[in-house]
Amino acid sequence: MGLLDGKVAVVTGIANKRSIAWGIARAFVREGAQLIVTYQNERLKENLDKLLPEIDAPVQSLLLDVTNDELMTEFGKQLQHLAPQGVHILVHSIAYADRQDLEGRFLDTKREGYMLAQMVSAYSLTELTRAVYPSMQKAQGGSIIAMTYQGSIRVMPNYNVMGVAKAALESSVRYLAFDLGKEHIRVNAISAGPVKTLAASGVKGISQALHNTEERAPIPENISTDDVGNAAVFLASDWAKHITGHILFVDSGFHIMGF
């Protein structure tokens, strides 16, 4: 018997087998969840279609582009059709910033780059929650989990505008937790340590960040996507039914250290 038996989970942001979202998706299926995954475009759907056979369970997929209002509306409608009994879990693993806005000085960030990072990486949580909200009402509650990073609260060179977006994301988690708590919809975030994902490859200095964890963290080793998946299972399960508005660090304890 799994911790998520009978629950329907929507997982966004799977790009390839190294994605944190993929580690979460596999953990959810292991614990008995019925899985719905999303893809942004046909190229990413091809990657997803190659991965899904590794999961020994039926998985449904939906097109989702948080920058397209029409597709967002259609996504909500399709979700209610695919899961008429309701959706219990939503994983928001969506973030983007132009590479040029991740390097150099934050001072030089252009308005367009700033707004793009905020829209895709932070506002999309509110927008996606709104789309899934009717399905979670049908399920009489649920768990929403966002992915963040400690660049939201500390200066991380070459993270720049994404750090500011993650700060907005974490604040959104708290406000959404307040809005939805009376309906037993919980909203939390996982702040994962550095992992070699497709998204992380766009951040200059990721190799040094991995080295720093091994050298300085209380648990001197890097995390895996499986570690994040297990933490997400906990937050999604009834074991965490009174945890909301929380940022859970999965980083070998690196965030407690002062250097």
SVG drawing of the C-alpha trace seen along z (x, -y; Angstrom):
<svg xmlns="http://www.w3.org/2000/svg" viewBox="-16 -48 51 50">
<polyline fill="none" stroke="black" stroke-width="0.4" points="0.0,0.0 1.5,-3.3 1.3,-6.7 -0.5,-8.2 -2.9,-5.4 -6.1,-6.7 -4.6,-10.2 -4.3,-12.0 -1.1,-14.0 -0.3,-16.6 3.5,-17.0 4.8,-19.8 8.3,-20.6 9.7,-17.2 12.4,-17.9 14.5,-14.7 15.5,-11.9 17.7,-14.3 14.8,-16.6 13.8,-17.0 10.2,-16.7 11.0,-13.3 12.3,-12.2 9.1,-13.4 6.9,-11.7 8.7,-8.3 8.3,-8.6 4.6,-9.5 3.9,-6.4 5.9,-4.2 3.6,-5.3 0.4,-4.6 -0.6,-7.9 -2.3,-8.2 -0.1,-10.5 -0.8,-13.3 2.2,-15.0 2.5,-18.2 4.7,-19.2 5.3,-22.7 5.7,-21.9 6.0,-19.0 9.8,-18.8 9.5,-18.3 6.6,-15.9 9.0,-13.7 11.4,-13.6 8.5,-12.8 7.2,-10.0 10.6,-8.3 10.7,-8.5 7.2,-7.4 7.7,-3.7 10.1,-3.6 7.1,-4.1 5.2,-0.8 1.8,-2.5 -0.6,-4.4 0.3,-8.1 -1.7,-10.8 -0.1,-13.9 -1.4,-17.4 -0.1,-20.4 0.7,-23.3 2.3,-26.6 2.0,-29.1 2.7,-32.0 -0.4,-31.3 -3.7,-32.4 -5.8,-30.2 -3.8,-27.1 -4.0,-27.7 -7.8,-27.9 -7.9,-24.8 -5.6,-23.0 -8.0,-23.5 -10.9,-22.2 -9.0,-19.1 -7.9,-18.4 -11.4,-18.2 -12.2,-15.8 -9.2,-13.5 -9.7,-13.5 -13.5,-13.8 -13.0,-12.7 -10.6,-15.6 -6.9,-16.3 -5.2,-15.9 -1.6,-17.0 0.0,-19.6 3.8,-20.0 4.9,-23.3 8.4,-22.8 8.5,-25.6 11.1,-28.3 12.8,-30.3 15.1,-33.3 17.2,-34.5 20.8,-33.4 22.0,-37.0 20.0,-37.9 21.7,-35.2 25.2,-36.5 27.0,-39.7 25.4,-42.2 21.7,-42.1 21.9,-45.9 22.0,-45.5 18.8,-43.4 16.5,-44.8 12.8,-45.2 11.8,-42.6 14.1,-40.0 12.9,-40.8 9.2,-40.5 9.8,-37.2 11.5,-35.6 8.7,-36.7 5.9,-35.6 7.2,-32.2 8.9,-31.3 6.7,-33.0 3.3,-34.2 2.8,-30.8 2.3,-29.2 -0.7,-31.4 -2.1,-31.0 -1.6,-27.2 -3.2,-26.9 -6.2,-28.8 -6.5,-26.4 -6.3,-23.3 -8.4,-24.8 -11.8,-23.5 -10.4,-20.0 -9.0,-20.2 -12.3,-21.4 -13.9,-18.2 -11.2,-16.2 -12.1,-18.1 -8.5,-19.3 -5.0,-18.8 -1.4,-19.5 0.5,-22.0 4.3,-21.8 6.6,-24.4 10.3,-24.1 12.6,-26.8 16.3,-27.4 18.1,-29.3 19.1,-31.9 15.8,-33.4 17.2,-34.4 20.9,-34.6 23.0,-36.2 24.1,-33.4 26.4,-34.8 25.1,-34.1 21.6,-33.4 20.5,-37.1 17.0,-37.6 16.0,-34.0 16.8,-34.5 14.4,-37.5 11.8,-35.4 12.2,-32.6 11.7,-35.0 8.4,-36.1 7.5,-32.4 8.1,-31.7 6.0,-34.7 3.3,-33.4 3.4,-30.0 2.6,-31.8 -0.2,-33.9 -1.8,-30.9 -1.5,-28.8 -3.5,-31.4 -6.1,-31.7 -6.7,-28.0 -6.2,-26.6 -9.9,-26.7 -10.6,-24.3 -7.8,-21.9 -5.6,-22.8 -2.0,-23.0 0.7,-25.0 4.4,-24.4 7.8,-24.5 10.9,-22.4 14.2,-24.2 16.5,-21.7 20.3,-21.7 22.2,-21.9 21.5,-19.0 22.8,-18.7 19.5,-19.3 18.9,-20.8 17.8,-24.1 20.9,-24.1 23.2,-23.8 22.1,-27.3 23.5,-28.7 27.2,-29.4 29.1,-27.9 26.9,-24.8 30.0,-22.6 31.3,-24.8 28.0,-24.7 28.0,-20.9 31.6,-20.9 30.7,-23.4 28.0,-21.1 30.3,-18.1 32.9,-20.2 30.9,-22.3 27.4,-20.8 26.7,-19.1 26.0,-16.0 29.0,-16.2 27.3,-14.9 25.1,-16.1 21.4,-15.3 19.7,-13.4 16.4,-13.8 15.2,-10.8 15.8,-12.7 13.5,-15.5 11.0,-13.0 10.8,-11.4 10.3,-14.8 7.5,-15.6 5.8,-12.3 5.8,-13.4 4.4,-16.8 1.7,-15.3 0.7,-12.7 -1.8,-12.8 1.3,-12.6 1.7,-16.3 -1.9,-17.3 -1.3,-20.2 1.9,-21.5 1.3,-24.5 3.1,-27.7 6.4,-26.0 9.7,-25.9 11.3,-22.4 15.1,-22.4 16.5,-19.2 20.1,-20.3 22.2,-18.2 21.8,-21.0 23.9,-23.5 21.4,-26.3 22.2,-26.4 25.9,-27.1 27.4,-30.6 30.6,-31.3"/>
</svg>
